[in-house]
Amino acid sequence: MNKELRSRGWFGKRDKDGIIYRSWMKNQGMPTDMFDGRPVIGICNTFSELTPCNAHFNDLAERVKRGVLEAGGFPVEFPVMSLGETLLKPTAMLFRNLASMDAEESIRGNPIDGVVLLTGCDKTTPSTVMGAASVGLPTIVVPGGPMLNGHYKGQTIGSGTHVWKFDEDMKTGRMTQEECEFAESCMSRSIGHCMTMGTASTMACMVESLGLTLSGAAAIPAADSRKRVLAQLSGRRIVEMVREDLTIDKILTREAFENAIKVNAAVGGSSNLIIHLLAIAGRIGVDLRLEDFDRLGSSIPLLVNLMPSGKYLMEDFYYAGGLPVVLDQLRAELHENVVTVTGKNHHENIGLKQECYNTEVIAPRSAPLQAEAGIVVVKGNLAENGAVLKPSAATPALMKHTGRAVVFESIEDYHKRIDDPDLDIDENCVMVLKYVGPVGYPGMPEVGNMALPKKLLQKGITDMVRISDGRMSGTAYGTVVLHVSPESAIGGTLALVQNGDLIRLDVENRLLQLLVPDDELEQRRASWQTPAPAATRGYVSMYIQHVMGADQGADLDFLRGSSGSVVTRDSH
């Protein structure tokens, strides 16, 4: 390596500042030869007991350190804001951009030559990758891994996905409170993130398909000893990446993003991938558009039979061969000229052929579970900038549907009226939820998969068309139109929908249309008033003022692009 390590700008100084930088680090028991010019590796740890999916990360960090030391590096662990999807209110998505700023500034401002990102829970992966992308150092991701399969009364149950089922069963009397509490323990029985192909698992597949992890990293269960091995090997590899000057921008190319879109379709991944991949692309300078997800992914077959689109769980996916099998099956569709953290492309990483050990879990390319499964983008006067739908989790009969709108003006309005026996709604209606977008909620929560009215559940109805400017949990299912843009809070047409309006969804023709005459819409628009902001101070106020639309990744406008890794001034 000819390039001087950036950490020498701290530890290589022979003046007052150098004394300060080295001396205070030595109070942790570090010998002088640690500052001899070896690569300094930052371990970005999103551990938190308030982020249950990441609560085992301190052990993983120690494994990474072992690998860094073995390769001749100098490991230093640091914390960043950890976003617990299940606990953080009003939604972890509100703070994704804040956590990315934390990661970015922590990486840039410290004597770090390369970084290992410990990620797991939904937003910890995109936020740290966004931050690292804005700095541009050699970067490798260690996904924390999914939980072991859940088991309840002889059936396999999946975290998240069965939450919606249990809720419906409680409403209809098929499950008691005591049974539900027992099932909760059965569902979350080990360390790790959701073991369905929810957003956390999707993010793990995303970073592997982008080339930011060692091959096979995404599916290894958190409780499996091979996860520790992966962490240790990643520690070794990041030191080599620094010596090779293999920076993140050399990995995150346009072709890498296109590969990730196609892989997401094949695994039945979360629609949340769209908003996170768009944000990452905006940081690295790749011109990725919402339409690219439909153009590149909607014709890709569904190969992975995992909840919520299928039957199995991530543990089964790992035993079947994991993501390398999918990459092998998609060999003809994927770009080859894409370098990964190994310095090789995916085809070189997986060899001539990756064997599948269970074709019920990972179907062959010649006999897919579904011929076309990727995210589709629909447009029309109800979503001029686009909205998204996940066909693999939807009901085929509802993919072309016209129905009467039943409108909920807020999430509180929805909760107040949804189970009212007098609510004028039937299974042919279209449920519409307003003001749950990035600005409106704020933060764009996972409320788009609205639970159906109790009276319809009791009739045996399991799905309806639902439309909102919010998101849906990757563990959820249904014919749910999401990310409507422009959102209602900034005057998008969604804000103008009234009870009784007819709405047409035509997925085949990529159409989402409010069947109301233009002159009537203009009259409604003239009388519409912008809602008062949800906050007038602090980060939330800044977020509301600067967040971009869902079609642009909902990043903050001033965070697009990167600032690089150069810091020119010392602290003393």
N, C-alpha and C positions, 0 to 999 in steps of 0.2 A: 504494500500500500504506500503510495507516494504522497497522498494527501495528509496533511497534519491533522491530528485529531482535534476536534473543537474543544475537548476537555482540557487541552494544554493551555488554553486561554485562561484557565483558572489555576490548575495545579502545577503548570509548568513555569509559572512566574517566579522570578527571583528578586522580588521586592516586597514591600509591605503587604500588598494585596495577596501575593502568593503565600506569605506566612499565615495570613488570616484564613485563606481558603483551606490550606492543609492542616493547620493546627487545630481548628475547631472540629474537623472531621476525625482527628486522632483521638478525641475524647471518647470515641466509640470503640477504642482498642485497635485501630487500624495501624499496621506497621508502615514505616516510611516507604518501603518498596512498593506499596500499593499505588503510589503516586509517581511511578517510574515511566509513565507513558503508555501503559496498557489501556485498552478501550474501556471506557466507563459506560456501563449498561444500566439504564433506568428501568425499573420494574414498576409499571403503572398499575397499582393495585386498587381495584374497585370493591374490596372487602367491606362489608358492613353487616352487622346483625340485623339491621333494618332492611337489608336486601337478602332475603333468605336464600335466593338462588346462588349468591356469591359468598355465603358465610364460611365456606371451606377454603377460601383463597389464600389465607396465610400459609397454609401447608403447601399449596402450589407455588407460592412465591419462594419458599425455601428450596423447592426442587429446581426452580429456575436459577436461583443463586448458585446451587451446586453445579449446574451445567455451565454457567458463566465462568466460575472459578476454574473448572476443568479445562476450559478453552483458553485460559489466560486472560480473562477479563476481570473487571472490577464492578461487582453488582451493587447497586444502590436502589433500595425500594422507596417508593413515595406514594402517598394516597391522593386520590382525587374524589370529587363528589360522586357518591354512589347512588344510583337511582333504582329504588325498589319498586318494581311495577305493581306489586300487590298492595302496598301500604301507602305510597306517597300520594297525597292529595294536592290539587284537584286531579292531576294526572302527571305521570312521570314524563310524558312527552313535553309538557310545559318547560321542563328543566333540561331537556336533552342538549339544547344549545348552550346553556349555562355550563353544564358539565364539560362540553367540548371546549369551551373557553378555559376552564380550569385545567384540562389536560394540555391544551396548546401552550398556555403560558408557563405551566410547570415544566414542560419539556424544553421549551425555548430558553427559559431563564436560568436553567441549571446546567452544570457541567456534564452533559450527557452526550455520548457519541452514537448510541443506538437505543431503541426502546422496545420493551416487551409489554404488550397490553394484555392484562388478565381480565377477561370479559365473560359475561354469562347472561345475566338478566337482560331483558329486551333492549333497553336504551343504553346499557353500559358498552355494548359493542359499537353501535354507530357513533356515539358521542366521543369515545376515545379515538376511534379511527378518524373521525372528522378533525379532531384536535391534532393528531399526529400528521395527517395529510397537510395541514396548514403550516407545519414546521418543515417537514421534508427529510427527516433523518431515516436511516435504516430502521425498519419496523417489522416486528413479527407479532402475531396474535396467538394467544393460548386460550381457546374457549374452555370454560369451566366444566362443561359436560352436562348432559341431561340426568334427571333422576332415574332410578330403576323403575320398571313397570309397576303400576298400581294394580292391586288385586282386591276385589270385594265380592263376597258371596259367590266365588267360583268364576267370576268374570274379570277380564282385564279392563282396567279403567285408566283413563288418561287425564292428567292434570289440565285444568282449564276446560277442555272439551266436556268432561263430565260435570263440571260446575253447572253448565247450562242445562244439562239433562236432569241433574239433581234438583235444581231450582224448579223446573217444570214438574217433576214428580212430587215435590213438596206442595206446589200449588194445586195439583189435581188429586192429592191424597194418596198417591202411590208409595210415598215414603214418609216416615215419621221423623220428628226432630232428632230422636235418639239414633235412628238408623243413619241419618245424615251426618251426625257428629262422628259416628264410627267410620263411615265412609271417608270422611275428611282425612282421618289418620291413615286409612288404607291407600289413599290417593297420593299422599306426599310422604313417602316412607324412607327416603334417603336424601343425602346431599344432592345438590344439582338443580338445574332449571327445569321447566316444563318438558316432559318427555314426549309430548305430542309434536307434530310439525307446526308448532305455534311460532310466535315471533322469535323467541330465544333460539330455538332450533334452526329456524330460517336464517337468523343472523349468523349462526355458526356455519351453516352451509354457504352463506354468502361470502364470508371471509375466506373459507377454503376455496371456493370457486373463483374468487378474485385473485387467489394466489398468495394470500397473506398468512397462511398457516402451513405447517408441515402436512404432507399428504395423509389423509385419513383422520384428521384431528376432530372434525365436526361431530361425529357420532359416538365417540368413546364415552361411556357413562362416567359421571363424576366419581362414582364409588369404585370404579375399576382401577386396579393398580397401574394399568397401561396409561391412564391419564397422567399419573405422576411421571412416568417414563417420558411421555410426550413433553411435559413441562421441562424436564431436565435436558432433553435433546434440543428443545427450542432455545434454552439458555446457551447451549454450545453454539447453535447455529447463528444466533444474533451476533456473536463475537466475530464469526467468519464473515457475516454480511457487512459489518463495519469495515473489516479489512479489505473487502471486495468493493466497498463503496456502493453497495446495492441498496439504493434509497427507495423510499416508498413510491415516488413518482415514476420510477422505472418499472414498477409492478402494476400500478393503477393506470393502465392505458385504456383507451377507448375499447380495444378488443377485450380487455379483461372485464369491463362492465357488460359488454354484450354477452360474454360467456356466463356471467352471473345471472343475467336475465333469463337465459335459456335453461340454466340449471334450476333456477327457482321454479320455473314451469314444470319441469320434470319431477321435482320432489313434492309438488303441491304446496309450495311455500306460502307464507303469509303475504297478504296485500300490503302489509306494512313495509315490506322490502322496498316498495316503490318510493315511499317518502324518504327513507333512509339512504337508498342508493343515489337518489337525485341530490340529496344534501352532500354526500361524500364527493360526488362528481363535481359539484359546484366548488368545493374546496380545492380539488386537485386540478381544476381547469379543463375538465372534459365536458363537452357540450352534449349532455344527455337530456332527452326530452321525454315527456310523459308518453307521447305516441310511440316511442321506441319500445316500451314494454309490451304494447299490443303487436306492433310490427314484428318484433323479434321473438316474442314468447308465446303468442296465442296459438301458433300452429305446432308447438312442441307437445309431444305426448306425455301424459302422466304415467310415470314409471314406478313411483314409490307409493306403497299402499299403507299410508300412515294416517291416523286421526289428525285433523277432523275430516279429511277427504276420504279416508279409508279405514282400515281395521286395526293395524298394528301400531307399535310405538318405537321410539328411538333406540331402545335397547335391542329390539328385534332388527332394526335397520343396521346397527353395528355388527350384529352377528351374521347378517346376510352379506356383509362386505363393505357397507357404508358408502360414502359419497364417491370413492374411487370407482365403484361399479357403475354408478350413474355417469360419471365422466367418460368411462369406457364405452358405455352404451351410446352416448352422444358424440362420440369421437368425430363423426362426419360433420356434425353441426357446429363444433367448437373451433375457435381460432387456435392454431398451433403456435403461432409466433408470439406467445405470451409468457414472459418469464415469471416464475413464482419465487418465494423466499428461498427455495433450494438452489436457485440459479438455473434451474431447468424448467421446461414447460410441463403441463399436466401429463401429456402423453409420455414424456420421459420419466416422470415421477411414478406413473402406474405401470410402466412396462408395456409389453406387447398386448397383454390381455389381463384384466382383473376378474378373477373368478367370482361368480355370484353363488352363495351358499343356500339361498332360499328364494326361489322365483315367485313365491306368493307375496313376499315382502317387496322385492325389487323385480318388476316384470321386465322381460326382454324387450328390446326396441321393436322387435318384429311382432310382438303381441302385447301392446300397452294396455294399461287399465282404462285409459281414456285417450281417444285419438288426438284431441286438442284440449289443453288444460291450462294454459297460461292466463295471466291477468288480461282482461279486456278493458278497453277504454271506450266509454260511450260519451257522445256529445249531443248537443241540441240546445234549444233555448233555455232549458233548465240547468245546463252545465256547459256554458260556452267554452270554458277552458278545459273541460273534461271531468269525468268521474270514472271510478273504477269498480269492477265486479270480479269476483273469483268464481269461475264456472265450476271448478272441481268440487266446490262446497255448496253449490246452488242446486235448486230443483229444476230439472230440464223443462218441465211443463210451464214454468213461470218465466222462462227466458224471453218469451214474447207474450206480453201481457199489457192490457189496458184496464185501469181500475180507477175507482173514485178515491180521491185523497182524503185521508183522515190526518189532520195536522196537529202536531204538538209544538207549541210555540217556544218551549224550553224543556230542559230535562226535568225540571220540577213539575211542569204541566203534564209531562208524560207520566211521571210517577203518581201524580194525583189522580189521573183519569183512566189509566190503562186497564185497571181491573174493575172499573165501574160497570155494573151490569147494564146500565142504561146507555153506555157508549154506543153510538151508531156506527157499527163496524161489522163487516163480515169478511170471510176469507178471500173475497175478490178485491177487497180494498187495497190501497197502497198507503202504508204508514209513512208519514213524513215528519222528520224531527229537524227543527231549525236551531240556529245559534249554538252549534257545538263544534265549530271550526276552530282554526288556530287563534283568531281574534275573539270569536264569540264566546268561547267557554270560560276562560281562554285555555289554549293548549291542545285542542283537538283530541278529546278523550276517546276511549274505546267503548262508545255507547251506541254505535251504529247498528249493531245486531240487537235491536230492541226485542225484549221478550214479548211474545204474543199475548193478547188478552186472555185472561183466565177462562172466560166463557168459550173462547175458540179452542183453547187447549183441551178443555173438557169434551169438546165435540170431536177431538182427534185430529185437529188441524196442526200440522207441524211446521209449516213454512208459509210466508207471505212476502211479497215485495216490500222492501223497506229502503228508504232513501234518506240520506243525511249528509251534512258536510263534516261529519266526524269520521272516526276510524272504527275498525272492528278488531277485536283480539284475534291473533293468529290461530288461537285454539277454537274459535267459533265457526259457525256454519250457517248457511241459509242464503236466500236470494237477496243479497244486501248490496245496495248501491252506495258507495262510500266516496269520501274526498271530493264532494261536489264543489266545483270551483268556477267562478268566484263564490266565496262563501256568503251566507246570508247576512252576517254581521257587517259586511262592507257593501251591502246592496245588491248582492247576486240575486238572480231571479228566484232562487229558493225562498228568499224572504217574502216573496209576493204570493206564494201558494196559499190558497184558501180551502177550507173544507168543501168537499163536493166537486172540486176541479178534477178533470180527467187527466191522467198521466199515462203516457205510453212508454213502455220499455221494450226495445227491440234489439236484443243483443247481437243477433246475426248481422243486422245493418248498423250496429254501433250507435243506436239512437236513444236518447232520453229526452222526451218532449212533453212540455206542459201544454195541453190542448186548450189554450185560452187565447182569444184574438189579441193581436199586437196592441190595438188601441186600448183594450181593457187593461193590459199589462202596464201601458204607459200611464193610465190614470192611477193605477195602484202605486206605481213607482213615485208619482208626484206627491202622494200623500204619505209615503213611507218615511220614517224618521230613524236616523242612525241611533242605535242604543248607546246608552252611557257606558264608558269604558269600565271594565271590571276592576281596574286599579289605577291609581293616579300617582303612585310613587314606587320606587324600588325596581327590582328586576322585572316584575310582572308588567309594570307600566312600560318599561323599555321594550319588552317583548312585544306587547300589543302595538307599539308604534313602529316596530321595525321588522316584524315577522312577515315573510313572504307567503304566497299562497301554497296550498297543498301541491299544486301542479309544478311548483318549483322546489319542493322538498321542505317547505316550512322552516328554512334556515333564517337567521337574521340577515338582513340585506348587507350590513357592514362586515359580515363574516365571510362572504363569498371570496374565493381566492385564498391566497396564502401570504404570510409575512416572512417566510423563510426561517432560518435558524441563527442568523447573525445577530449578536448583541454587542454593541460597540463600546459601551461604557461600564466601568466597574462600580461596585457598590460603596467603595470607601475612598 
